[in-house]
């Protein structure tokens, strides 16, 4: 990408052309010329250069009502590739996308040893990423960027993660880049999921969106006027650490009363164990009594969808509590769409109904009538799809 990577005016125009094709797939030279406010000869010259460099493909001519038939162009899928990595509590998800954003390889639930000290854990994760890349058989020089989605406080601009792998003055993005041999950027996992849903999921034309990541923890993605909002340092969206309860549950952030302590997969697991030990019945009772740590939150979601009454009762309680906070967010942001994603979104209507009920109860009716509340379309793929697309974005922003 030698010409694209230079900071020349020509390179900036090429970046604009790539961004245009990302959003519009194909176009003619006159359409592109009008969009960029450049002359047709100038755009023709630059598009021809990009065809020679391999970034743009000629798609043939289209029918015209009169005169010469215009030629159609679009991005060349094989002109570059991007890696998206999502680091979860005990496993990682990885995907490979081509230049037009199509996922061409993916692998989910790759386990790693989360009990290792952070330096060794990072080494193991990078080794797993290298194994995935080797299996894809794409030359590393064709891998233009990778984005690693990490939970907690992450600053994409500096490359630091302040919640994980914060054991060195060297940014985690730089450490990972050294280990896997390609440029690496980092971002918050909820923001990656939000961007994946925005570009490839259930968001169709909406410009003001809230994305609730209800997994082991709780995060918030914010889209304002079609752009994912990160805040000054990339820390926006820490919904899980809003003080919402007068309880004695200690949050992993070190404080008590955080929303996450009662609205999260962690809370669902804890409450199920408490109820089973108190004598209530669930299809997971025996396993929760014998070895609760072996019961994954995904299994509790499966139990909910198998009509387990205790698990349904617990997810409905979480939905009511979440809905009250979503009502406040709707009053503040007046979004067109609220998307609930993450692991617990697999409970679908068992979760959505109490959320919607609480929103109707606690938000202003004139405001909430603007907001539709739905579950994620991408499910567990949202994070890696978003990370792949963010990797492409970050590469273009570095031009």
C-alpha positions as CSV (number, residue, x, y, z in Angstrom):
1,X,0.0,0.0,0.0
2,X,2.9,2.3,-0.7
3,X,1.0,5.1,-2.4
4,X,-1.9,4.9,0.1
5,X,0.4,5.2,3.0
6,X,2.0,8.4,1.9
7,X,0.6,11.6,3.3
8,X,0.3,13.3,-0.1
9,X,-2.8,15.0,-1.5
10,X,-3.0,12.1,-4.0
11,X,-3.0,9.6,-1.1
12,X,-5.8,11.5,0.7
13,X,-7.9,11.4,-2.4
14,X,-7.3,7.7,-2.7
15,X,-8.4,7.3,1.0
16,X,-11.6,9.2,0.2
17,X,-12.2,6.9,-2.7
18,X,-11.8,3.8,-0.6
19,X,-14.1,5.2,2.1
20,X,-16.7,6.0,-0.6
21,X,-16.6,2.5,-2.0
22,X,-16.8,1.0,1.5
23,X,-20.2,2.7,1.9
24,X,-21.4,2.5,-1.7
25,X,-19.9,-0.8,-3.0
26,X,-19.6,0.3,-6.7
27,X,-20.0,3.5,-8.7
28,X,-19.2,5.2,-12.0
29,X,-16.5,7.8,-12.5
30,X,-19.1,10.7,-12.8
31,X,-20.7,9.6,-9.6
32,X,-17.4,9.5,-7.8
33,X,-16.4,12.8,-9.3
34,X,-19.5,14.5,-8.0
35,X,-19.1,13.0,-4.6
36,X,-15.5,14.1,-4.3
37,X,-16.0,17.5,-6.0
38,X,-13.1,16.8,-8.4
39,X,-13.0,16.9,-12.1
40,X,-13.7,13.7,-14.1
41,X,-10.2,13.6,-15.7
42,X,-8.6,13.8,-12.2
43,X,-10.8,11.1,-10.8
44,X,-10.2,8.9,-13.9
45,X,-6.5,9.3,-13.5
46,X,-6.5,8.4,-9.8
47,X,-8.9,5.4,-10.3
48,X,-6.7,4.1,-13.1
49,X,-3.7,4.3,-10.7
50,X,-5.6,2.4,-8.0
51,X,-6.6,-0.2,-10.5
52,X,-2.9,-0.7,-11.4
53,X,-2.0,-0.8,-7.7
54,X,-4.7,-3.5,-7.2
55,X,-7.0,-1.6,-4.9
56,X,-9.9,-1.1,-7.3
57,X,-11.5,-3.5,-9.8
58,X,-13.2,-2.7,-13.0
59,X,-16.7,-4.2,-13.0
60,X,-17.7,-3.5,-16.6
61,X,-20.1,-1.1,-18.2
62,X,-23.8,-0.4,-17.3
63,X,-26.6,0.3,-19.6
64,X,-27.2,4.0,-20.5
65,X,-30.3,5.7,-22.0
66,X,-28.0,7.5,-24.4
67,X,-24.4,8.1,-25.2
68,X,-21.5,6.0,-24.0
69,X,-22.1,3.4,-21.4
70,X,-20.3,4.4,-18.1
71,X,-17.8,2.1,-16.5
72,X,-18.4,0.8,-13.0
73,X,-15.6,0.3,-10.4
74,X,-15.4,-1.1,-6.8
75,X,-12.9,-2.2,-4.2
76,X,-10.7,-5.2,-5.0
77,X,-11.5,-7.8,-2.2
78,X,-8.0,-9.3,-2.3
79,X,-6.1,-6.1,-2.2
80,X,-5.6,-6.4,1.6
81,X,-6.8,-8.3,4.7
82,X,-7.6,-7.5,8.3
83,X,-7.6,-9.5,11.5
84,X,-10.2,-9.0,14.2
85,X,-9.6,-10.5,17.7
86,X,-11.9,-10.4,20.6
87,X,-10.4,-11.3,24.0
88,X,-13.0,-12.8,26.3
89,X,-12.6,-14.0,29.9
90,X,-11.4,-17.5,29.1
91,X,-11.3,-17.7,25.3
92,X,-10.6,-15.6,22.2
93,X,-12.6,-15.2,18.9
94,X,-10.7,-14.4,15.7
95,X,-11.8,-13.5,12.2
96,X,-10.1,-12.6,8.9
97,X,-11.8,-10.2,6.5
98,X,-10.9,-9.0,3.0
99,X,-10.7,-5.4,1.9
100,X,-14.4,-5.1,1.3
101,X,-15.2,-6.3,4.8
102,X,-16.3,-9.9,4.0
103,X,-15.4,-12.4,6.6
104,X,-13.4,-15.2,4.9
105,X,-12.2,-17.2,8.0
106,X,-13.2,-17.3,11.6
107,X,-12.7,-19.3,14.7
108,X,-14.6,-19.0,18.0
109,X,-14.1,-20.1,21.6
110,X,-10.3,-20.7,21.3
111,X,-9.4,-21.4,25.0
112,X,-6.4,-19.8,26.8
113,X,-5.2,-20.1,30.3
114,X,-6.6,-17.1,32.1
115,X,-4.9,-18.1,35.4
116,X,-1.5,-17.2,34.0
117,X,0.2,-14.0,35.0
118,X,-0.5,-11.2,32.4
119,X,2.8,-11.4,30.5
120,X,2.5,-15.1,29.9
121,X,-1.2,-14.8,29.1
122,X,-0.4,-12.3,26.4
123,X,2.2,-14.5,25.0
124,X,-0.2,-17.4,24.8
125,X,-2.9,-15.3,23.2
126,X,-0.5,-14.0,20.6
127,X,0.6,-17.6,19.9
128,X,-3.0,-18.5,19.2
129,X,-3.4,-15.5,16.9
130,X,-0.2,-16.6,15.0
131,X,-1.6,-20.1,14.7
132,X,-4.8,-18.7,13.2
133,X,-2.9,-16.5,10.7
134,X,-0.7,-19.4,9.6
135,X,-3.8,-21.5,9.0
136,X,-5.3,-18.9,6.8
137,X,-2.3,-19.1,4.4
138,X,-2.4,-15.3,3.7
139,X,1.1,-13.8,3.3
140,X,1.7,-11.5,6.3
141,X,2.6,-8.6,4.0
142,X,-1.0,-8.8,2.8
143,X,-2.3,-8.4,6.4
144,X,-2.7,-4.6,6.7
145,X,-3.8,-4.3,10.2
146,X,-5.3,-6.1,13.2
147,X,-7.7,-4.8,15.8
148,X,-7.9,-6.4,19.3
149,X,-11.1,-5.8,21.2
150,X,-10.6,-5.8,25.0
151,X,-13.1,-5.2,27.8
152,X,-12.7,-2.3,30.1
153,X,-10.9,1.0,29.7
154,X,-9.1,1.0,26.4
155,X,-7.5,4.1,24.6
156,X,-7.4,3.3,20.9
157,X,-5.2,6.4,20.2
158,X,-2.5,5.5,22.6
159,X,-2.8,1.7,22.3
160,X,-3.1,1.2,26.0
161,X,-5.5,-1.1,27.8
162,X,-5.9,0.0,31.4
163,X,-8.0,-3.0,32.5
164,X,-6.0,-5.8,31.0
165,X,-2.3,-6.3,30.1
166,X,-1.3,-3.1,31.8
167,X,2.0,-4.5,33.1
168,X,4.4,-2.4,31.0
169,X,5.0,1.2,29.9
170,X,4.8,-0.2,26.4
171,X,1.3,0.0,24.9
172,X,-0.3,-3.4,24.5
173,X,-0.9,-2.7,20.8
174,X,2.8,-2.4,20.3
175,X,3.6,-5.5,22.3
176,X,1.1,-7.5,20.3
177,X,2.4,-6.0,17.0
178,X,5.9,-7.2,17.9
179,X,4.6,-10.7,18.6
180,X,2.4,-11.2,15.5
181,X,4.4,-9.2,13.0
182,X,1.7,-6.9,11.7
183,X,0.3,-3.5,12.9
184,X,-2.1,-3.8,15.8
185,X,-4.6,-1.4,17.2
186,X,-6.8,-1.9,20.3
187,X,-10.3,-0.9,21.1
188,X,-13.0,-1.5,23.7
189,X,-14.9,-4.7,23.1
190,X,-18.4,-3.1,23.3
191,X,-17.3,-0.4,20.9
192,X,-16.2,-3.1,18.4
193,X,-19.5,-4.9,18.8
194,X,-21.4,-1.6,18.3
195,X,-19.4,-0.9,15.1
196,X,-20.0,-4.5,13.8
197,X,-23.8,-4.1,14.4
198,X,-23.7,-0.6,12.8
199,X,-22.0,-1.8,9.6
200,X,-23.3,-5.4,9.2
201,X,-26.1,-6.0,11.7
202,X,-29.6,-4.8,12.5
203,X,-28.9,-1.1,12.2
204,X,-30.4,-0.1,8.8
205,X,-30.3,3.7,8.3
206,X,-30.6,4.7,12.0
207,X,-28.2,7.4,13.0
208,X,-28.6,7.6,16.8
209,X,-28.2,4.2,18.5
210,X,-27.4,2.7,21.9
211,X,-25.8,-0.8,22.0
212,X,-26.1,-2.6,25.4
213,X,-23.4,-5.3,25.7
214,X,-24.9,-7.7,28.3
215,X,-22.2,-10.4,28.8
216,X,-20.2,-11.4,31.8
217,X,-20.1,-7.6,32.5
218,X,-22.1,-4.7,31.2
219,X,-21.0,-2.1,28.6
220,X,-22.6,0.6,26.5
221,X,-21.9,1.6,22.9
222,X,-23.0,5.0,21.7
223,X,-23.6,6.0,18.1
224,X,-24.3,9.7,17.5
225,X,-25.2,10.8,14.0
226,X,-23.9,7.6,12.6
227,X,-20.5,7.8,14.4
228,X,-19.4,5.6,17.3
229,X,-18.7,7.9,20.2
230,X,-15.6,7.1,22.3
231,X,-15.2,10.1,24.6
232,X,-12.0,12.0,25.1
233,X,-9.8,9.0,26.0
234,X,-11.9,6.1,24.6
235,X,-13.5,5.4,28.0
236,X,-17.1,6.3,27.2
237,X,-19.8,3.7,27.8
238,X,-18.9,2.3,31.2
239,X,-22.5,1.8,32.0
240,X,-21.7,-1.2,34.2
241,X,-19.9,1.0,36.7
242,X,-22.8,3.5,37.3
243,X,-23.6,3.3,41.0
244,X,-27.2,2.0,41.0
245,X,-27.7,-0.2,44.1
246,X,-27.3,0.0,47.8
247,X,-25.8,-3.5,48.1
248,X,-22.7,-5.1,49.5
249,X,-21.7,-6.8,46.2
250,X,-18.1,-5.9,45.4
251,X,-17.5,-5.1,41.8
252,X,-14.3,-6.0,40.1
253,X,-13.6,-2.3,39.7
254,X,-13.2,-2.2,43.5
255,X,-16.5,-0.4,44.3
256,X,-19.8,-1.5,45.7
257,X,-23.2,-0.9,44.2
258,X,-22.2,-0.9,40.5
259,X,-25.0,-1.7,38.1
260,X,-22.9,-4.6,36.8
261,X,-23.2,-6.3,40.2
262,X,-26.8,-7.1,39.6
263,X,-27.2,-6.7,35.8
264,X,-24.7,-9.0,34.1
265,X,-23.9,-12.6,33.3
266,X,-21.8,-12.6,36.5
267,X,-24.8,-11.6,38.5
268,X,-27.0,-14.2,36.8
269,X,-24.6,-16.9,37.6
270,X,-24.2,-15.8,41.2
271,X,-28.0,-15.5,41.8
272,X,-28.7,-18.9,40.3
273,X,-26.1,-20.5,42.6
274,X,-27.7,-18.6,45.6
275,X,-31.2,-19.8,44.7
276,X,-30.1,-23.4,44.1
277,X,-28.3,-23.5,47.4
278,X,-31.5,-22.1,49.0
279,X,-33.4,-25.2,47.7
280,X,-35.0,-23.9,44.5
281,X,-35.0,-26.2,41.5
282,X,-33.4,-25.8,38.0
283,X,-32.2,-28.2,35.3
284,X,-28.7,-27.0,36.3
285,X,-29.2,-27.6,40.0
286,X,-27.0,-30.7,40.3
287,X,-24.1,-29.1,38.5
288,X,-24.4,-25.8,40.3
289,X,-24.2,-27.7,43.6
290,X,-21.3,-29.9,42.6
291,X,-19.1,-27.5,40.7
292,X,-20.6,-24.1,39.9
293,X,-17.5,-22.8,38.2
294,X,-18.0,-25.3,35.4
295,X,-21.4,-23.9,34.6
296,X,-21.0,-21.3,31.8
297,X,-23.4,-18.4,31.5
298,X,-24.2,-19.7,28.0
299,X,-25.6,-22.8,29.6
300,X,-27.9,-20.7,31.8
301,X,-29.1,-18.9,28.7
302,X,-29.8,-22.3,27.1
303,X,-31.7,-23.3,30.3
304,X,-33.8,-20.1,29.9
305,X,-34.6,-21.0,26.3
306,X,-35.5,-24.5,27.5
307,X,-38.2,-23.0,29.8
308,X,-36.3,-23.4,33.1
309,X,-38.6,-21.4,35.4
310,X,-36.0,-20.4,37.9
311,X,-33.6,-19.2,35.2
312,X,-36.4,-17.3,33.5
313,X,-37.3,-15.6,36.8
314,X,-33.7,-14.5,37.2
315,X,-33.3,-13.1,33.7
316,X,-36.6,-11.3,34.0
317,X,-35.4,-9.6,37.1
318,X,-32.2,-8.6,35.3
319,X,-34.3,-7.3,32.4
320,X,-36.4,-5.1,34.8
321,X,-33.3,-3.6,36.4
322,X,-31.6,-3.1,33.0
323,X,-34.8,-1.5,31.6
324,X,-34.8,1.1,34.3
325,X,-31.3,2.2,33.3
326,X,-32.2,2.0,29.6
327,X,-35.1,4.3,30.3
328,X,-32.7,6.9,31.8
329,X,-30.5,6.6,28.7
330,X,-33.4,7.0,26.4
331,X,-34.4,10.2,28.3
332,X,-30.9,11.5,27.8
333,X,-30.0,10.4,24.3
334,X,-33.4,10.1,22.6
335,X,-32.1,7.2,20.3
336,X,-33.9,5.7,17.3
337,X,-32.7,2.2,18.2
338,X,-31.5,0.4,21.3
339,X,-29.8,-2.9,20.5
340,X,-29.2,-5.4,23.2
341,X,-26.3,-7.7,22.5
342,X,-23.8,-9.9,24.3
343,X,-24.3,-13.3,25.8
344,X,-27.5,-12.7,27.7
345,X,-29.2,-11.3,24.6
346,X,-29.5,-15.0,23.6
347,X,-32.5,-15.1,26.0
348,X,-34.3,-13.0,23.4
349,X,-37.9,-12.2,24.5
350,X,-37.4,-13.4,28.0
351,X,-35.0,-10.5,28.4
352,X,-36.6,-8.0,26.0
353,X,-40.1,-8.0,27.5
354,X,-39.1,-6.9,31.0
355,X,-36.7,-4.3,29.5
356,X,-39.5,-2.8,27.4
357,X,-41.9,-2.8,30.3
358,X,-39.5,-1.0,32.5
359,X,-38.7,1.5,29.7
360,X,-42.4,2.3,29.3
361,X,-42.7,2.7,33.1
362,X,-39.6,4.9,33.8
363,X,-39.0,6.9,30.6
364,X,-40.9,9.9,29.2
365,X,-43.6,8.5,26.8
366,X,-42.9,11.3,24.3
367,X,-39.3,10.3,24.2
368,X,-39.5,6.5,24.3
369,X,-42.0,6.3,21.4
370,X,-39.0,7.2,19.2
371,X,-36.9,4.3,20.4
372,X,-37.2,0.7,19.1
373,X,-35.6,-2.0,21.4
374,X,-34.3,-5.1,19.6
375,X,-31.7,-7.9,20.1
376,X,-28.5,-8.0,18.2
377,X,-28.6,-9.6,14.7
378,X,-24.9,-10.6,14.8
379,X,-24.9,-12.3,18.2
380,X,-21.5,-13.5,19.2
381,X,-20.0,-12.5,15.8
382,X,-20.5,-8.8,16.5
383,X,-17.2,-8.4,18.2
384,X,-14.9,-9.9,15.6
385,X,-16.8,-8.5,12.7
386,X,-16.5,-5.0,14.3
387,X,-12.9,-5.5,15.1
388,X,-12.1,-6.5,11.5
389,X,-13.9,-3.3,10.2
390,X,-12.2,-1.2,12.9
391,X,-8.8,-2.5,11.8
392,X,-9.6,-1.3,8.3
393,X,-10.8,2.0,9.6
394,X,-7.7,2.5,11.7
395,X,-5.4,1.7,8.7
396,X,-7.2,4.4,6.7
397,X,-7.1,6.9,9.5
398,X,-3.3,6.5,9.7
399,X,-2.9,7.8,6.1
